[in-house]
Amino acid sequence: MFFWLNKRWVGDDRSALQAVVSANEELVKLRQEVSDLQNSDGGQDENDDDDAGERLAELYEKLQLLGSDAAEAQASKILAGLGFTKDMQARPTCSFSGGWRMRISLARALFVQPTLLLLDEPTNHLDLRAVLWLEEYLCRWKKTLVVVSHDRDFLNSVCNEIIHLHDFRLHFYRGNFDDFESGYEQRRKEMNKKFEIYDKQVKAAKRSGSRAQTREGERPSKNLLLLRKPQRTSPRERLMRMSPC
């Protein structure tokens, strides 16, 4: 399962706490089925009652595996970390501003604990205390996390790999953003050095071919075809420096 956080919660009559718990659709579905079975009048015979009892036992086991008993407490803890007081957690989501609804969306994403979590600018609309809490929370994240952010300090605290898209290719760097920046600069210098060597080789091959053609009337050297042109990184392609937020 993956979760992509790219927009804020629309808002409805549900409380902030209920909105977060409802992000786990499987949990909500199982709870609803349990409620339906408990509120049913029962079957016409004992066999139906036995079937209902077996199904309830199965549902209780699944709910236990999903941590149903601790779901509200976990959701409340996440909301508190993002700045929600107890009173705010009980308020309907439609009463919150867009920034606070975005925090609810973030809380929903963290609550479901997907195998792959995609966060697009997660520190937007967060105050410093909430950002620091989120950094600490994500540093303990055990699953795959992909973050798009312009917050340099956040990237340095949370990320241990950087993916750089350049010339329609993905380049992978180990470490945080500072490590990536120094690694990219070193790679840029190495590529430009290779380009300079290539340029010298091309010029030398052209001169050699011209001399051979002048002396013997031959065609230019085929060595030119053997030279592979490396990619050059111009000064204009250097990384834009991101200041700490």
Buried (B, 14 or more C-beta within 10 A) or exposed (E): EEBEBEEBBEBEEBBBBBBBBBBBEEBBEBBEBBEEBEEEEEEEEEEEEEEBEEEBEEBEEBBEEBEBEEBBEBBBBBBBBBBBEEEBBEBBBEEBEEEBBBBBBBBBBBBBBBEEBBBEBBBBBBEEEBBBBBBEBBEEEEEEBBBEBEBBBBBBBBBEEBEBEBEEEEBEBEBBBEBBBEBBEEBBEEBBEBBEEBBEBBEEBBEBBEEBEEEEEEEBBEBEEEEEEBEBBEEEEEEEEBEEE
